[in-house]
């Protein structure tokens, strides 16, 4: 498959599986994942969902239909297209820089999507490019990255802000279940475990970039206290 074919496959994946609107909390089948499966009970979509969750290399089934092949090739092509763009391949570095510069999630996504458009030589729309960035980030285990991958995270949230940190901590707490929860529900689970693990320390480092690692964790614990008994606003 040459570059133009790869781009065509990715554009087809976007047309088949991307949402056309922001997911609404409380809606049937709510999901904040970039892949939108309109028929989750269908065999095709169950297998596709397994591919999304673990990557096609972890799925023990044969890619026999066009949809299976499309998903498999798209993951391969994403890695290929990101290969020459370290800012897309290592999102944690991008987000640490965004914390330092006080950028919001919308700005970060727009910047990365612009780079992806350039990688596609203009063949991909900005909307599709943004979706592919989020799809790529959705396969990272870091809560810092997953806050940006979620489709319902408010674009105006500053990376490193307390709201953002609460979402990242909530993702860390509930793990894969966060995709099926709206963001305001996820942040209700925000806690700093004792002792904090490496992922929690990364969240604290983003929230308090000028502090030492231990002090950043202490500051995060302190600033979370007023929220422990409060119900977050609903989106």
Buried (B, 14 or more C-beta within 10 A) or exposed (E): EEBEEBBBBBBBBBEBBBBEEEBEBEEEEBBBBBBBBEEEEEEBBEBBBBBBBEEBEEBEEEBEEEBBEBBBBBBBBBEBBBEEBEEBEBBBEBBBBBBEEEBBBBBBBBBBBBBBBEBBEEBBBEEBBBBBBBBBBBBBEBBBBBBBBBBBBBEEBBBBBBBBBBBBBBBBBBEEEBBBBBBBBBBBBBBBEEEBEEBBBBBBBBBBBEBEBEEBBBBBBEBBEEBEEEEBEEB
